[in-house]
Amino acid sequence: MYRSHSCGELRASHINTEVTLAGWVQKSRDKGFMVWVDIRDRYGITQLIFDEARTPIEMIEMAKSLGREFVIQVTGTVIERESKNTKMATGDVEVLVSKLEILNKSLTPPFTIEDKTDGGEDIRMKYRYIDIRRNPVKDSLIFRHKVSMEVRKYLSDQEFIEVETPYLIKSTPEGARDFVVPSRMNEGQFYALPQSPQTFKQLLMVGGMDKYFQIVKCFRDEDLRADRQPEFTQIDCEMAFVEQEDILNIFEGLTRHLLKEINGVEVKEFPRMRYDDAMRIYGNDKPDIRFGMEFGELNAIAQHREFSVFNSAELVVGIAVPSGNSYTRKEIDKLIDWVRRPQVGALGMVYCRVNEDGSFKSSVDKFYDQEDLALWAQKTNAKPGDLICILSGETHKVRAQLSALRMELATRLGLRDPKVFAPLWVIDFPLLELDEETGHYHAMHHPFTSPKPGQLELLDTHPGDVKANAYDLVLNGNEIGGGSIRIHDKQTQALMLRHLGFSEEDAKAQFGFLMDAFEYGAPPHGGLAFGLDRLVAILGGQETIRDFIAFPKNNSGRDVMIDAPALIDPAQLKELSIQLDIQKK
């Protein structure tokens, strides 16, 4: 055996026991007549001692030659430490080494293997296999494993069956751009990597597998926004003979289970909010409800004066910042600069101080009197000592801008406590979204989402008013899951595709296999998919998903460790009958 115990296992009860350990050299301390070496593995760190009085001199010299991250094996006796280390689980003991073997030497690593390392993100991404040795990354991957195991346990107990679906599939338009894979055996033809197992899980419902799940890789070739990956992992689920309420209940149960087993938190309430209300009150469809700062719409009480900025706006809307009246003018100016950033896009911001004596002082006092400002405070629920921040403009743009400001202020004020969990169902989404550039509708979720009962006929007359039988699960301002009741009959699916701009021929070419399956007794069905990467990060109290992914890609979609994507050998291209014609941009 390379080891009899792990490096995190030894305690006072092991004193006088002979043990064999194997691991990496964390650090060493040379006192001349005595050398201490910390040996590390996944489980912890143990201190080794090489003592001139008890250790052969050649072994001491060998110990002095050990560099950081050398892989070693030692055999020795567990003894009590003279200077105990209460910060280490093994801090009561050390191993007096009688045998040392260097299993592999190491170059000096490009950064320190410590919780707080001196390596920047780029260098750690390049040497990810070294970065994984650090506790924050190692523990995040172990944490992800625990979450995955609890997911499997809960769903299996609910009689779900895990079924694998193919990775090499047909390219179908589901919203994002596909990654495509050429087929050597079928010249000129391509597979696509799945954006989700959507059609396959529906086919499993047709096949009678009435409770399916899969922890599965999905792929989208799209421009990467903050903290996105081109490949990501879903907890993909589908159920037959269910309505929306059945699905919400099952996955509330899964979320409760995870919060309790992983975080030790009991969550009783899963409030529900209509999409229209979420947009009106919070400016986005995944609101963080751990704190207030709800939107107050001010059109009726702000567009009666001579202030043209408000008068010309579709929407005038504000939020009350708790204790924001303490902000200096310089701090408020920095907030105005923040909302003017291209990432937010506001033209400016009006503000109003709510003084402790009940009076008001605004940046537009020239146009509004104290009675007007009192109404603003009433609409935004502002209290004495608060600051009212107001934006105006096109409705959908200004809501997004104020939502971004709300989240930024909450972060600055410490209102987004990662140890507090506030789940929320957002329901009644629009079925279709209008593309302003093309004038065509596209599916807000995907083409297989069914409309709410009784709204099918509106597709022909008022398609923008049709609500989807769809739902998203939001946790702490992040969408962690989403799904819908699916269309399960050929006629309705054909109607939906027609409204999405598919000709009858295109619909048959793209989705004929699914619509044919619907003619062989397809049951009513629906499902939901959790984003595992995001879910694990939130349960782990983090905002960034990368540390919970073993080998993530950077913001350009590159794996800088293995240098991918990369050029293909011309012989491979020839074998695939592919000729490159790269246009310079």
C-alpha positions in Angstrom: 0.0 0.0 0.0 1.1 3.5 -0.7 -0.6 4.7 2.5 -2.1 3.2 5.6 -3.8 6.5 6.6 -4.7 9.8 5.0 -2.9 13.0 5.9 -5.9 14.3 7.6 -6.7 11.2 9.7 -4.1 11.0 12.5 -5.1 12.0 16.1 -3.8 11.5 19.6 -5.3 8.1 19.6 -2.8 7.0 17.0 0.3 7.8 19.1 2.8 4.9 19.0 1.2 3.6 15.8 3.4 2.9 12.8 1.8 4.5 9.7 2.5 5.0 6.0 1.5 8.3 4.4 1.7 9.6 0.8 1.1 13.0 -0.6 2.6 16.3 -1.6 5.1 18.5 0.2 3.2 21.6 1.4 6.2 23.2 3.0 9.4 22.4 5.0 11.3 24.1 7.8 15.0 23.4 8.2 16.6 24.0 11.6 19.8 22.2 10.7 19.7 19.4 13.3 15.9 19.0 12.8 13.7 19.2 9.7 9.9 19.5 9.7 7.9 18.8 6.5 4.2 19.2 6.1 2.7 16.5 3.8 -0.7 17.1 2.2 -3.3 15.1 0.5 -7.0 15.6 -0.2 -7.9 14.9 3.4 -5.6 17.3 5.2 -2.0 17.9 6.4 0.3 16.0 8.7 3.6 17.3 10.1 6.6 15.0 9.6 9.7 15.3 11.8 13.3 14.3 10.9 15.3 14.5 14.1 19.2 14.2 14.0 19.0 12.2 17.3 16.6 9.7 15.9 16.9 9.9 12.1 19.8 8.7 9.9 21.8 11.7 8.6 21.3 10.6 5.0 17.5 10.7 5.5 17.8 14.2 7.0 19.8 15.4 3.9 17.1 13.8 1.7 14.4 15.6 3.6 16.3 18.9 3.2 16.3 18.4 -0.6 12.5 18.2 -0.8 10.8 21.0 -2.7 7.3 22.2 -2.7 4.8 19.8 -4.4 7.3 16.9 -4.4 5.3 13.7 -4.2 6.6 11.6 -1.3 5.9 8.4 0.7 6.9 8.1 4.3 6.7 5.5 7.0 7.1 6.3 10.6 5.7 6.4 14.1 3.0 8.8 15.4 4.3 10.8 18.3 2.9 13.7 20.4 3.8 17.2 19.2 5.6 19.3 21.7 4.1 22.5 20.2 0.5 21.6 19.3 -1.3 23.4 16.5 -4.9 24.0 17.4 -5.6 25.2 13.9 -4.9 21.8 12.3 -7.1 18.7 12.8 -3.8 16.7 13.1 -2.2 19.4 15.2 -1.7 17.2 18.4 0.6 14.7 16.6 3.4 14.4 14.1 5.1 11.5 12.4 8.8 10.6 13.3 9.9 9.4 9.9 11.9 6.1 9.6 11.6 5.7 5.8 11.3 8.4 3.0 10.8 7.8 -0.7 10.5 10.5 -3.3 7.8 9.2 -5.7 8.0 12.2 -8.1 9.8 15.5 -8.1 8.1 18.8 -8.9 9.1 22.0 -10.6 8.5 25.0 -8.4 4.8 25.7 -8.9 3.8 29.0 -10.5 1.7 30.0 -7.4 1.4 29.0 -3.8 -0.9 26.2 -2.9 -2.6 28.1 -0.1 -6.2 29.2 0.5 -5.2 32.7 -0.3 -2.8 32.2 -3.2 -0.5 34.7 -5.0 -1.7 33.4 -8.4 -4.0 35.5 -10.5 -7.0 33.9 -12.3 -5.3 33.5 -15.7 -2.3 31.7 -14.4 -4.5 29.5 -12.2 -6.7 28.6 -15.1 -3.6 27.6 -17.1 -2.4 25.3 -14.3 -5.8 24.2 -13.2 -4.5 20.8 -12.2 -2.4 22.5 -9.6 -5.1 25.0 -8.6 -7.4 22.0 -7.7 -4.9 21.1 -4.9 -5.9 24.3 -3.1 -8.6 23.9 -0.4 -11.1 26.4 -1.9 -11.2 24.6 -5.2 -10.9 21.1 -3.8 -13.7 21.8 -1.3 -15.9 23.3 -4.0 -15.6 20.1 -6.1 -16.3 17.9 -3.1 -19.3 20.2 -2.3 -20.6 19.8 -5.9 -20.4 16.0 -5.5 -22.4 16.1 -2.2 -25.1 18.2 -3.9 -25.3 15.8 -6.9 -25.6 12.8 -4.6 -28.4 14.4 -2.7 -30.2 15.2 -5.9 -29.9 11.6 -7.0 -31.1 10.4 -3.6 -34.2 12.7 -3.5 -35.3 12.0 -7.1 -34.7 8.2 -6.8 -36.8 8.2 -3.6 -39.5 9.9 -5.7 -39.3 7.0 -8.2 -37.5 9.0 -10.9 -35.4 6.9 -13.3 -32.0 8.2 -14.5 -31.8 7.7 -18.3 -28.9 8.8 -20.5 -29.7 10.5 -23.8 -27.4 11.0 -26.8 -24.8 13.8 -27.2 -24.6 13.5 -31.0 -28.0 14.7 -32.1 -29.7 16.6 -34.8 -29.4 20.4 -35.0 -32.7 22.0 -34.1 -33.4 25.7 -33.4 -33.9 26.0 -29.7 -32.8 29.6 -29.1 -29.0 29.5 -29.0 -26.5 28.5 -31.6 -25.5 24.8 -31.8 -22.0 23.4 -31.6 -21.8 21.1 -34.6 -19.7 17.9 -35.1 -19.0 16.7 -38.7 -19.8 13.1 -39.5 -17.0 11.2 -41.4 -19.3 8.4 -42.4 -22.0 10.7 -43.6 -20.2 13.0 -45.9 -21.3 16.7 -45.7 -23.6 16.0 -42.7 -23.2 17.2 -39.1 -24.3 16.2 -35.7 -25.1 18.9 -33.1 -24.3 18.8 -29.4 -27.5 19.2 -27.4 -28.5 22.6 -25.9 -30.6 20.4 -23.7 -32.1 16.9 -23.9 -35.5 18.5 -24.5 -36.9 16.4 -27.3 -35.4 13.2 -26.0 -37.0 13.6 -22.6 -40.3 14.2 -24.3 -39.9 11.0 -26.3 -39.1 9.2 -23.0 -42.6 10.3 -21.8 -44.1 8.9 -25.0 -42.2 5.8 -24.2 -43.9 5.5 -20.8 -40.9 6.4 -18.6 -43.2 8.7 -16.6 -40.5 10.1 -14.2 -37.1 10.7 -15.8 -34.0 12.6 -14.7 -30.5 13.0 -15.8 -27.5 15.1 -14.6 -26.3 16.0 -18.1 -23.9 18.2 -20.0 -25.5 20.8 -22.3 -23.8 23.0 -24.9 -24.5 26.4 -26.4 -22.3 28.3 -28.8 -23.2 31.8 -27.8 -21.3 34.9 -26.8 -20.4 34.4 -23.1 -21.8 36.9 -20.7 -20.5 37.2 -17.2 -20.0 33.9 -15.4 -21.3 31.7 -18.3 -19.8 28.6 -19.8 -20.2 27.1 -23.3 -20.8 23.7 -21.7 -22.8 23.5 -18.5 -24.6 20.9 -16.4 -28.3 20.5 -15.9 -30.4 18.4 -13.5 -32.9 17.6 -16.3 -36.3 16.2 -15.2 -39.6 15.3 -16.9 -42.9 13.8 -15.7 -45.9 12.4 -17.4 -49.6 12.8 -16.4 -48.9 16.0 -14.4 -50.1 19.6 -14.3 -48.0 22.6 -13.3 -48.9 22.3 -9.6 -47.5 18.7 -9.5 -44.2 19.8 -10.9 -43.9 22.8 -8.6 -44.6 20.6 -5.5 -42.0 18.0 -6.5 -39.2 20.5 -7.1 -40.0 22.6 -4.1 -39.4 19.4 -2.3 -36.0 18.9 -4.0 -35.0 22.4 -3.1 -36.1 22.1 0.5 -34.2 18.8 0.7 -31.0 20.3 -0.6 -31.2 23.4 1.6 -31.8 21.2 4.7 -29.2 18.4 3.9 -26.5 20.7 2.5 -27.0 23.9 4.4 -28.9 22.9 7.4 -31.6 25.5 6.5 -35.4 25.0 6.8 -37.3 27.0 4.2 -41.1 26.8 4.4 -42.4 29.5 2.0 -41.9 29.3 -1.8 -43.9 32.4 -2.8 -45.3 32.7 -6.3 -45.1 35.8 -8.5 -46.5 36.5 -11.9 -43.9 37.5 -14.5 -45.7 40.8 -15.1 -45.5 41.6 -11.4 -41.9 40.7 -11.2 -41.0 43.0 -14.0 -43.2 45.8 -12.5 -41.9 45.5 -9.0 -38.3 44.4 -9.5 -37.5 45.1 -13.1 -36.5 41.5 -13.9 -37.8 38.0 -14.0 -35.5 36.7 -11.3 -35.8 39.1 -8.4 -33.8 38.8 -5.2 -36.5 39.0 -2.5 -34.1 38.9 0.5 -34.5 42.7 0.7 -37.0 45.4 -0.2 -36.3 48.4 -2.5 -39.4 47.6 -4.5 -40.0 49.8 -7.5 -42.5 52.7 -7.2 -43.9 53.9 -10.6 -44.1 57.7 -10.6 -45.6 58.6 -13.9 -48.9 59.9 -12.5 -47.2 62.1 -9.9 -44.1 63.2 -11.8 -45.3 64.1 -15.3 -47.5 67.1 -14.3 -44.7 69.7 -14.1 -42.3 71.2 -16.7 -39.5 68.7 -16.3 -39.2 67.4 -19.9 -36.9 64.5 -19.0 -39.9 62.9 -17.1 -42.6 64.2 -19.3 -41.1 62.5 -22.4 -40.5 59.2 -20.7 -42.6 56.0 -21.1 -41.8 55.1 -17.5 -40.6 57.1 -14.4 -39.7 54.8 -11.6 -37.8 54.9 -8.4 -36.5 53.0 -5.4 -35.9 54.0 -1.8 -32.3 53.2 -0.5 -32.4 52.5 3.2 -30.4 55.1 5.1 -29.2 56.5 1.8 -29.6 60.1 3.0 -26.2 59.6 4.7 -24.6 59.5 1.2 -22.5 62.6 0.4 -23.0 64.5 -2.8 -19.7 62.9 -4.0 -21.1 59.4 -3.3 -24.3 60.2 -5.1 -22.4 61.5 -8.1 -20.5 58.2 -8.2 -23.9 56.4 -8.3 -24.9 58.6 -11.2 -21.7 57.7 -13.0 -22.3 54.0 -12.2 -25.8 54.0 -13.9 -24.3 55.9 -16.9 -21.8 53.1 -17.5 -22.3 51.4 -20.9 -23.1 48.1 -19.1 -26.2 49.8 -17.5 -26.9 52.5 -20.1 -28.9 55.1 -18.2 -28.6 58.7 -19.3 -28.7 60.0 -15.7 -30.4 59.7 -12.3 -32.6 62.0 -10.3 -32.4 61.7 -6.5 -34.4 62.9 -3.5 -33.2 63.0 0.1 -35.7 62.2 2.7 -34.6 64.1 5.8 -35.2 63.0 9.3 -37.5 65.9 10.0 -39.8 64.8 7.1 -38.6 67.4 4.6 -37.2 66.7 1.2 -34.3 67.9 -0.9 -34.1 66.8 -4.5 -31.9 67.4 -7.5 -35.0 68.7 -9.3 -36.3 71.1 -6.7 -36.7 73.7 -9.4 -39.6 71.7 -10.8 -41.2 69.9 -7.8 -42.4 71.1 -4.5 -42.5 69.4 -1.1 -46.0 68.0 -1.7 -44.8 66.3 -4.9 -41.7 64.9 -3.3 -43.8 63.5 -0.4 -45.9 61.6 -3.0 -42.6 60.2 -4.4 -41.7 59.0 -0.9 -45.1 57.4 -0.5 -44.9 55.6 -3.8 -41.4 54.2 -3.1 -42.1 53.5 0.6 -39.2 55.8 1.5 -38.7 56.5 5.2 -36.9 59.4 6.9 -33.2 59.0 6.4 -33.6 57.2 3.0 -32.6 58.3 -0.5 -34.9 58.0 -3.5 -33.2 57.1 -6.8 -35.2 57.7 -9.9 -34.6 56.7 -13.5 -36.8 57.3 -16.6 -37.0 56.3 -20.2 -38.3 53.4 -22.3 -40.1 51.0 -20.1 -38.1 47.8 -20.7 -34.8 49.6 -20.7 -35.4 51.7 -17.5 -36.6 48.7 -15.6 -33.4 46.8 -16.4 -31.3 49.8 -15.5 -33.0 50.3 -12.1 -32.9 46.6 -11.4 -29.1 46.7 -11.9 -28.9 49.7 -9.6 -31.0 47.9 -7.0 -28.7 44.9 -7.0 -25.6 47.0 -6.8 -26.9 49.0 -3.9 -28.0 45.9 -2.1 -24.5 44.5 -2.5 -22.9 47.7 -1.2 -25.3 47.7 1.8 -24.7 44.1 2.7 -28.3 43.1 2.1 -27.4 40.0 0.0 -26.4 37.6 2.8 -25.3 34.3 1.2 -26.4 32.4 4.3 -30.0 33.6 3.8 -32.0 31.7 1.2 -35.2 33.2 -0.4 -36.7 31.0 -3.1 -39.4 32.2 -5.4 -41.5 30.8 -8.3 -42.1 33.1 -11.2 -45.1 32.0 -13.3 -47.2 33.1 -16.2 -44.5 34.0 -18.6 -45.4 35.3 -22.0 -45.4 32.4 -24.5 -43.8 34.5 -27.2 -41.4 37.4 -27.4 -41.4 39.9 -30.3 -38.0 40.5 -32.0 -38.0 44.2 -32.6 -35.4 44.0 -35.3 -37.2 41.3 -37.4 -40.8 41.9 -36.3 -41.2 38.1 -35.8 -42.1 36.3 -32.6 -39.9 33.7 -31.0 -40.5 31.4 -28.1 -39.5 32.9 -24.7 -38.7 29.4 -23.4 -38.6 26.9 -26.4 -41.0 25.8 -29.1 -42.4 22.9 -27.1 -43.9 25.0 -24.3 -47.7 24.9 -24.1 -49.9 28.0 -23.7 -52.0 28.4 -20.6 -55.3 26.5 -20.8 -57.9 28.4 -22.7 -55.4 30.7 -24.5 -54.6 28.7 -27.6 -57.1 30.6 -29.7 -55.3 33.9 -28.9 -52.3 32.8 -30.9 -54.1 33.8 -34.1 -55.4 37.2 -32.9 -53.2 38.4 -30.0 -50.0 36.3 -29.9 -48.2 38.7 -27.6 -50.9 38.3 -25.0 -50.6 34.5 -24.7 -49.2 33.3 -21.4 -47.1 30.2 -21.2 -47.7 27.2 -19.0 -44.1 27.9 -17.8 -42.3 28.6 -14.5 -38.9 29.5 -13.2 -37.5 28.8 -9.8 -35.5 31.7 -8.5 -33.1 31.6 -5.5 -31.4 34.8 -4.2 -31.8 36.6 -7.4 -30.6 33.8 -9.7 -32.7 31.6 -11.9 -31.7 28.1 -10.7 -34.4 26.2 -12.7 -37.0 26.6 -15.3 -39.5 24.5 -17.1 -43.0 24.2 -18.6 -45.9 21.9 -19.3 -45.2 20.7 -22.9 -47.3 20.5 -26.0 -48.2 16.8 -26.4 -50.3 16.7 -29.6 -49.2 17.1 -33.2 -51.8 19.8 -34.2 -50.9 22.2 -31.4 -47.2 21.7 -32.0 -47.7 22.4 -35.7 -49.7 25.5 -34.9 -47.0 26.7 -32.5 -44.2 26.2 -35.1 -46.2 28.0 -37.7 -46.5 31.1 -35.4 -42.7 30.9 -34.9 -42.2 31.2 -38.6 -41.7 27.6 -39.6 -43.1 26.5 -43.0 -44.8 23.1 -43.0 -41.8 21.6 -44.7 -39.3 23.2 -42.3 -41.3 22.0 -39.3 -41.4 18.4 -40.7 -37.6 18.5 -41.4 -36.7 19.8 -38.0 -39.2 18.3 -35.7 -41.1 15.6 -37.7 -39.7 12.8 -35.5 -41.3 14.5 -32.4 -44.7 15.2 -34.0 -44.8 11.7 -35.4 -44.3 10.4 -31.9 -47.2 12.5 -30.7 -49.5 10.4 -32.9 -48.7 7.3 -31.0 -50.3 8.1 -27.7 -48.3 10.9 -26.1 -49.3 11.5 -22.5 -49.7 15.1 -21.0 -46.2 15.9 -19.6 -44.0 18.6 -18.3 -40.7 19.1 -16.6 -38.0 21.3 -15.3 -34.3 21.7 -15.5 -32.0 23.0 -12.8 -28.7 24.6 -13.6 -26.4 22.5 -11.5 -23.4 24.8 -11.7 -25.4 27.9 -10.5 -27.3 25.9 -7.9 -24.1 24.5 -6.3 -22.5 27.9 -6.3 -25.5 29.5 -4.5 -25.7 26.7 -2.0 -22.0 27.1 -1.4 -22.5 30.8 -0.7 -20.7 32.0 -3.9 -21.6 34.1 -6.9 -19.1 32.6 -9.3 -19.6 29.1 -10.8 -16.0 28.5 -12.1 -14.6 27.2 -8.8 -17.3 24.6 -8.8 -16.3 23.3 -12.2 -13.3 21.1 -12.4 -11.9 22.5 -15.7 -13.8 25.7 -16.7 -13.3 27.8 -19.7 -12.5 31.5 -19.8 -14.7 34.4 -21.0 -13.6 33.7 -24.6 -14.7 30.1 -24.3 -11.1 28.9 -24.3 -9.5 26.2 -22.2 -6.1 27.8 -21.7 -4.8 24.7 -19.9 -5.1 22.4 -22.9 -5.2 25.2 -25.5 -8.6 24.5 -26.9 -10.2 25.1 -29.3 -7.3 24.5 -31.7 -6.5 24.0 -35.4 -7.3 20.6 -36.9 -4.7 18.7 -38.9 -5.4 19.2 -42.6 -5.5 15.4 -43.0 -8.4 15.3 -40.6 -10.2 18.0 -42.5 -9.7 16.1 -45.8 -11.0 13.0 -44.2 -14.2 14.9 -43.2 -14.5 16.5 -46.6 -14.2 20.0 -45.0 -12.5 22.9 -46.6 -11.9 26.0 -44.5 -12.7 29.5 -45.8 -12.0 31.8 -42.9 -12.9 35.4 -43.5 -10.9 38.0 -41.8 -13.1 40.3 -39.6 
